């Protein structure tokens, strides 16, 4: 399977989790017009409102790399990173399942 699955974990500065979630939901809305992005879910961690997770599924590595290259240095990414204390991306090897 050539698809790429990822989890992104963003820890906002204290008290700014709601703002971070809104920004990432805006990003999800923009991703809805990108055919290579098959899934972009924004989740807030139930026991920590300043931690926001993004679950992603991409058609291919090439598509993901293209989209990331286009976002690099953008004002939207800079605004998100301004309120984030810690950021981590976990890349997964998609094996299958519902929606895959």
N, C-alpha and C positions, 0 to 999 in steps of 0.2 A: 504494500500500500504506500503510495507516494505522498499522502497527505501529511501535514505537520500539525501536531497538537501541542498547545502550550498553556501553562498557567503563569500569570503575572501577579505578583503580590506587591502591593504598594502600601507602605505605612506612612500615613499623613502626619504632618506636624500636629501636636496635641490640639484637639478640638476642630480640626479641619477636614475630618473624614467625610462629612456631608458635602463639602465643596469639592473634594477629590472625586467622590462618587458622581456628582453632577457633571464634572468635566469628562469623566470616562464614559458616562452615558451619552454625552454629546459626541464623543469619539465613536461610540457604537452606532449612533445615528448616521454619521458620515460613512462608516464602514458598510452600511446597508446597501450602498450603491457600488461597492467593490465586489465584482463577481467571484474573485479568488478567496474572499473571506466568507467561509461557510458558517461560522459560528463566532460570535463575540458577545459573551455574557458578562455583565458586571454584577458582582456579588459583594455585599458587605459581610465581614466576619461577624457572626452572631455575638460573640463575647468580647469584641473589640471594634467599636464603631469607627475607629481611625484606620482600620486595616481593610483595604478593598482589593478583591481578587478579580482578575479578568481571565475567563476561560475562552480560548481561541481554537479554531480549527481552520486550517488553510488548505487550499487545493494542492499546493506544491511548495517546496523549498524556494524555487525560483520566484514564485508569486510573492511569498512572504518577504524575501530579500528585496524585491522590487518595491513593495509598499513601504518597508522600513527605510529604504534609501530615500524615498520621496518625503518621508516624515522627518528625517534627520535634520536638525537645526531649525525646525518650524517653530513659530510662535506658540502654537498649541502645545507642543511637547515641552517647550521651555516653561510655559505657565504651569503645567502639571508638575514638572520637576522642582519648581520653586516651592511647592507646598509639601513635597515628599521628603521624609527623613530617610527612608530606606526603600530600595526597590530590588526585586529579584524576579528572574524569569526562569521557569523550569521547562525545559523542552522534553517532550515525551515521544516515544515510539508508538504510534497508533497501531493497535493490533486489530481493532474492529469493535462492533457493538451497535446498539441502536443509534441511528443518525450518522453512522460512519459511512 
